[in-house]
Amino acid sequence: MKYIKLLLIIPFIGMIVCLPMVNRIEPYVFGLPFLLFWIVFWMILSSVIMAIIYRFDPDNKEGEAE
């Protein structure tokens, strides 16, 4: 659990590194152009990853001991 904060790299890779590779309109996903779907998908996934980090980060456990 020491390296749980390394999960923050995943949204960075998905949003910044992979964005030029998915820069296209076709196919449509849920009625959205693919690029817009990609951005919305990573925004939601980033929130999930942040929740996982908050839950399992040992630094957050110290505040609960009070």
C-alpha positions in Angstrom: 0.0 0.0 0.0 3.1 2.2 0.1 2.8 3.0 -3.6 -1.0 3.6 -3.8 -0.4 7.2 -5.0 1.2 5.9 -8.2 -2.3 5.2 -9.4 -2.5 8.9 -10.1 -0.4 8.3 -13.2 -3.2 6.3 -14.9 -5.5 9.3 -15.5 -2.6 11.4 -16.7 -1.7 8.8 -19.3 -5.3 8.4 -20.4 -6.0 12.1 -20.7 -2.7 13.6 -21.9 -0.6 10.8 -23.5 -3.4 8.9 -25.3 -5.5 11.9 -26.3 -3.7 12.5 -29.6 -4.2 8.9 -30.6 -8.0 9.0 -30.1 -8.6 12.4 -31.7 -11.3 11.4 -34.1 -15.1 11.8 -34.5 -16.1 8.3 -35.6 -17.3 6.0 -34.0 -20.0 7.5 -32.0 -20.4 6.1 -28.5 -23.7 6.8 -26.7 -24.4 9.5 -29.3 -21.1 11.3 -28.5 -18.1 11.7 -30.8 -15.4 9.4 -29.7 -13.1 12.2 -28.5 -15.8 13.7 -26.2 -16.7 10.2 -25.0 -13.0 9.6 -24.2 -12.7 12.8 -22.1 -16.0 12.1 -20.2 -14.9 8.5 -19.6 -11.6 9.6 -18.1 -13.2 12.2 -15.9 -15.4 9.6 -14.4 -12.6 7.0 -14.1 -10.3 9.7 -12.5 -12.9 10.2 -9.8 -13.1 6.5 -9.2 -9.3 6.2 -9.0 -9.2 9.2 -6.6 -11.8 7.5 -4.3 -9.7 4.3 -4.3 -6.6 6.3 -3.4 -8.4 8.1 -0.6 -9.8 4.8 0.8 -6.5 2.9 0.8 -4.0 5.6 1.5 -2.4 5.1 4.9 -2.0 8.8 5.5 -5.8 9.2 5.7 -6.0 6.5 8.5 -4.0 8.7 10.9 -6.8 11.3 11.1 -9.4 8.6 12.1 -7.5 7.6 15.3 -8.5 10.8 17.2 
